[in-house]
Amino acid sequence: MESKAKTVEPKDQVSGDHLEKLSHRMTRLTEEAGLTLAETTKAVGSMTAVMELLRSQATDVEKMAEEVRELAGTAQKRAESARTFSILATISSTICTGLAVVLLVLLIQVKG
């Protein structure tokens, strides 16, 4: 069997100067990537802190909303009590007026 593998000969020779330039470029790119990663990490940390603050504030708002609902319920109960008191005051006033009329009639009969 005959081997069909071919030997690849480089067409261009890469000089040591080219390799050094490439190495410097790769070093700068690596440094820039490291800085970008550090900035991204810092930004993610800041965003995480902001999200935690928002969650905390959302919890506080939920608590306040619950307190407002409780106060609204109390206000509604007080309004119902005030209506009941108003009805009782009207009934009491009517009874007093009726008693005054009865007393007036009795007074007229006693004098008469």
C-alpha atoms as a printed R data frame, in Angstrom:
    type eleno elety resid chain resno        x      y      z
1   ATOM     1    CA   MET     A     1    0.000  0.000  0.000
2   ATOM     2    CA   GLU     A     2    1.205  3.331 -0.953
3   ATOM     3    CA   SER     A     3    0.748  6.280  1.432
4   ATOM     4    CA   LYS     A     4   -1.187  9.179 -0.029
5   ATOM     5    CA   ALA     A     5   -0.266 11.631  2.708
6   ATOM     6    CA   LYS     A     6    1.318 14.829  1.482
7   ATOM     7    CA   THR     A     7    3.809 16.947  3.263
8   ATOM     8    CA   VAL     A     8    2.677 20.533  3.610
9   ATOM     9    CA   GLU     A     9    5.453 23.003  3.054
10  ATOM    10    CA   PRO     A    10    4.999 26.461  4.588
11  ATOM    11    CA   LYS     A    11    4.636 29.065  1.873
12  ATOM    12    CA   ASP     A    12    5.705 31.987  3.991
13  ATOM    13    CA   GLN     A    13    8.161 31.963  6.780
14  ATOM    14    CA   VAL     A    14    7.059 33.811  9.920
15  ATOM    15    CA   SER     A    15    9.869 35.928 11.232
16  ATOM    16    CA   GLY     A    16   10.714 36.275 14.895
17  ATOM    17    CA   ASP     A    17    9.810 39.968 14.631
18  ATOM    18    CA   HIS     A    18    6.277 39.072 13.518
19  ATOM    19    CA   LEU     A    19    5.932 36.595 16.359
20  ATOM    20    CA   GLU     A    20    7.089 39.199 18.864
21  ATOM    21    CA   LYS     A    21    4.572 41.762 17.540
22  ATOM    22    CA   LEU     A    22    1.847 39.155 17.668
23  ATOM    23    CA   SER     A    23    2.874 38.262 21.202
24  ATOM    24    CA   HIS     A    24    2.697 41.940 22.282
25  ATOM    25    CA   ARG     A    25   -0.702 42.341 20.655
26  ATOM    26    CA   MET     A    26   -1.999 39.212 22.348
27  ATOM    27    CA   THR     A    27   -0.635 40.464 25.684
28  ATOM    28    CA   ARG     A    28   -2.431 43.826 25.247
29  ATOM    29    CA   LEU     A    29   -5.653 42.100 24.221
30  ATOM    30    CA   THR     A    30   -5.408 39.843 27.271
31  ATOM    31    CA   GLU     A    31   -4.845 42.861 29.529
32  ATOM    32    CA   GLU     A    32   -7.776 44.724 27.931
33  ATOM    33    CA   ALA     A    33   -9.963 41.648 28.297
34  ATOM    34    CA   GLY     A    34   -8.945 41.427 31.959
35  ATOM    35    CA   LEU     A    35   -9.839 45.095 32.503
36  ATOM    36    CA   THR     A    36  -13.141 44.640 30.706
37  ATOM    37    CA   LEU     A    37  -13.899 41.595 32.821
38  ATOM    38    CA   ALA     A    38  -13.078 43.537 35.998
39  ATOM    39    CA   GLU     A    39  -15.333 46.419 34.922
40  ATOM    40    CA   THR     A    40  -18.110 43.986 34.021
41  ATOM    41    CA   THR     A    41  -17.746 42.219 37.365
42  ATOM    42    CA   LYS     A    42  -17.924 45.566 39.161
43  ATOM    43    CA   ALA     A    43  -21.014 46.563 37.151
44  ATOM    44    CA   VAL     A    44  -22.693 43.241 37.928
45  ATOM    45    CA   GLY     A    45  -21.922 43.762 41.620
46  ATOM    46    CA   SER     A    46  -23.473 47.222 41.493
47  ATOM    47    CA   MET     A    47  -26.529 45.910 39.664
48  ATOM    48    CA   THR     A    48  -26.900 43.152 42.251
49  ATOM    49    CA   ALA     A    49  -26.796 45.733 45.044
50  ATOM    50    CA   VAL     A    50  -29.426 47.824 43.259
51  ATOM    51    CA   MET     A    51  -31.649 44.752 42.800
52  ATOM    52    CA   GLU     A    52  -31.353 43.932 46.511
53  ATOM    53    CA   LEU     A    53  -32.274 47.520 47.373
54  ATOM    54    CA   LEU     A    54  -35.291 47.335 45.053
55  ATOM    55    CA   ARG     A    55  -36.374 44.038 46.616
56  ATOM    56    CA   SER     A    56  -36.064 45.577 50.069
57  ATOM    57    CA   GLN     A    57  -38.081 48.624 49.029
58  ATOM    58    CA   ALA     A    58  -40.698 46.400 47.388
59  ATOM    59    CA   THR     A    59  -41.058 44.525 50.680
60  ATOM    60    CA   ASP     A    60  -41.437 47.836 52.527
61  ATOM    61    CA   VAL     A    61  -44.081 48.972 50.019
62  ATOM    62    CA   GLU     A    62  -45.964 45.696 50.470
63  ATOM    63    CA   LYS     A    63  -45.921 46.192 54.258
64  ATOM    64    CA   MET     A    64  -47.173 49.767 53.868
65  ATOM    65    CA   ALA     A    65  -49.919 48.603 51.512
66  ATOM    66    CA   GLU     A    66  -51.036 46.061 54.114
67  ATOM    67    CA   GLU     A    67  -51.107 48.782 56.776
68  ATOM    68    CA   VAL     A    68  -53.164 51.009 54.458
69  ATOM    69    CA   ARG     A    69  -55.628 48.148 53.873
70  ATOM    70    CA   GLU     A    70  -55.937 47.667 57.648
71  ATOM    71    CA   LEU     A    71  -56.481 51.410 58.170
72  ATOM    72    CA   ALA     A    72  -59.098 51.446 55.410
73  ATOM    73    CA   GLY     A    73  -60.901 48.569 57.135
74  ATOM    74    CA   THR     A    74  -60.815 50.451 60.443
75  ATOM    75    CA   ALA     A    75  -62.095 53.612 58.757
76  ATOM    76    CA   GLN     A    76  -64.919 51.653 57.156
77  ATOM    77    CA   LYS     A    77  -65.902 50.164 60.536
78  ATOM    78    CA   ARG     A    78  -65.864 53.635 62.094
79  ATOM    79    CA   ALA     A    79  -67.999 55.014 59.276
80  ATOM    80    CA   GLU     A    80  -70.505 52.198 59.830
81  ATOM    81    CA   SER     A    81  -70.494 52.949 63.566
82  ATOM    82    CA   ALA     A    82  -71.080 56.648 62.829
83  ATOM    83    CA   ARG     A    83  -74.060 55.771 60.587
84  ATOM    84    CA   THR     A    84  -75.462 53.543 63.333
85  ATOM    85    CA   PHE     A    85  -74.955 56.320 65.890
86  ATOM    86    CA   SER     A    86  -76.689 58.792 63.560
87  ATOM    87    CA   ILE     A    87  -79.674 56.453 63.187
88  ATOM    88    CA   LEU     A    88  -79.830 55.968 66.975
89  ATOM    89    CA   ALA     A    89  -79.641 59.741 67.500
90  ATOM    90    CA   THR     A    90  -82.521 60.232 65.061
91  ATOM    91    CA   ILE     A    91  -84.597 57.585 66.861
92  ATOM    92    CA   SER     A    92  -83.735 59.119 70.223
93  ATOM    93    CA   SER     A    93  -84.725 62.563 68.964
94  ATOM    94    CA   THR     A    94  -88.017 61.209 67.665
95  ATOM    95    CA   ILE     A    95  -88.731 59.507 71.004
96  ATOM    96    CA   CYS     A    96  -87.912 62.720 72.904
97  ATOM    97    CA   THR     A    97  -90.221 64.694 70.634
98  ATOM    98    CA   GLY     A    98  -92.947 62.122 71.186
99  ATOM    99    CA   LEU     A    99  -92.449 62.263 74.964
100 ATOM   100    CA   ALA     A   100  -92.559 66.054 74.875
101 ATOM   101    CA   VAL     A   101  -95.888 65.900 73.037
102 ATOM   102    CA   VAL     A   102  -97.268 63.359 75.531
103 ATOM   103    CA   LEU     A   103  -96.110 65.533 78.458
104 ATOM   104    CA   LEU     A   104  -97.676 68.583 76.834
105 ATOM   105    CA   VAL     A   105 -100.962 66.739 76.370
106 ATOM   106    CA   LEU     A   106 -100.884 65.537 79.987
107 ATOM   107    CA   LEU     A   107 -100.096 69.060 81.179
108 ATOM   108    CA   ILE     A   108 -103.016 70.435 79.204
109 ATOM   109    CA   GLN     A   109 -105.329 67.771 80.662
110 ATOM   110    CA   VAL     A   110 -104.137 68.418 84.220
111 ATOM   111    CA   LYS     A   111 -104.707 72.173 83.871
112 ATOM   112    CA   GLY     A   112 -107.929 71.728 82.062
